[in-house]
């Protein structure tokens, strides 16, 4: 009986809240150079929100790139992301209010997310299956079930990759980048 009362209180408190992205969130991507050397990179600064109606926005501070090598971070900021002109990438999407309500009530939900990614002056549609998991504290965790493939040429970034390749004297740098994420949204009262 106590379990059901606790679940009802949790669902009631979450179902009337908007959510804000927390620092526990992560977005990573892989880059491959010289055919078989793959490295993991991430962004240190993400922000975002999720409304009760399902409108979601994720903003990625492109200057917060962390490749593990400071000079490479600087070069990626300058030549790939062109952060002097494009400071952020933004994903906007809508999640079914029914799916959110079920997740807020404690049910794990699988959902085919589609949205618009604005990056480097271009905007393209992206699709990815996600898992939405409710946490005991009322947060929602949204995790990609497979990587999103970002194609550099779709965002006008192939020339930046070629510049990075030439500076580092590499044979190749892959122009399709797999991106994965785990986003934690905490309820706002």
URURQUI-V914120 format. One record per residue. RES is the residue in one letter. OMEGA is omega as a letter, one per 40 degrees, with the letter a starting at -180 (999 if undefined). NEAR is the number of other C-alpha atoms within 10 Angstrom. Layout:
RES:OMEGA:NEAR  RES:OMEGA:NEAR
This chain:
X:i:6  X:i:7  X:a:8  X:i:9  X:i:10  X:i:11  X:i:16  X:i:14  X:i:13  X:i:17  X:i:18  X:a:14  X:a:16  X:a:27  X:i:19  X:a:16  X:i:18  X:a:19  X:i:22  X:i:22  X:a:22  X:i:17  X:i:13  X:a:11  X:a:18  X:i:17  X:a:18  X:i:18  X:a:19  X:i:17  X:a:17  X:i:17  X:a:15  X:i:12  X:a:11  X:i:10  X:a:9  X:a:13  X:a:12  X:i:14  X:i:18  X:i:19  X:a:17  X:a:17  X:i:17  X:i:22  X:a:16  X:a:19  X:i:21  X:a:25  X:i:19  X:a:19  X:i:17  X:i:18  X:a:15  X:i:19  X:i:20  X:i:20  X:a:19  X:i:20  X:a:18  X:i:25  X:a:21  X:i:17  X:i:21  X:i:19  X:a:20  X:i:12  X:a:9  X:a:11  X:i:10  X:i:15  X:i:18  X:a:17  X:i:17  X:i:22  X:a:20  X:a:16  X:a:17  X:a:22  X:a:22  X:a:17  X:i:17  X:i:10  X:a:10  X:a:16  X:a:17  X:i:19  X:a:19  X:i:17  X:i:20  X:a:19  X:i:19  X:i:16  X:a:19  X:i:15  X:i:14  X:i:11  X:i:17  X:a:25  X:i:19  X:i:16  X:i:25  X:i:28  X:i:20  X:a:20  X:i:14  X:a:18  X:i:16  X:a:17  X:i:17  X:a:13  X:i:16  X:a:17  X:i:18  X:i:17  X:i:22  X:a:18  X:i:21  X:i:21  X:i:12  X:i:13  X:a:16  X:i:13  X:i:12  X:i:16  X:i:15  X:i:18  X:a:16  X:i:21  X:i:20  X:a:24  X:i:20  X:i:23  X:a:16  X:a:10  X:i:10  X:i:22  X:i:21  X:i:27  X:a:21  X:a:20  X:i:21  X:i:21  X:i:16  X:a:13  X:i:18  X:i:18  X:i:16  X:a:17  X:a:15  X:a:18  X:i:12  X:a:14  X:i:16  X:a:14  X:a:20  X:i:18  X:i:14  X:i:19  X:i:20  X:i:18  X:i:15  X:i:20  X:a:17  X:i:13  X:a:10  X:i:12  X:i:9  X:i:13  X:a:10  X:i:17  X:a:21  X:a:19  X:i:19  X:a:17  X:i:17  X:a:17  X:i:19  X:a:20  X:i:19  X:a:18  X:a:24  X:i:25  X:i:24  X:i:21  X:i:23  X:a:16  X:999:9
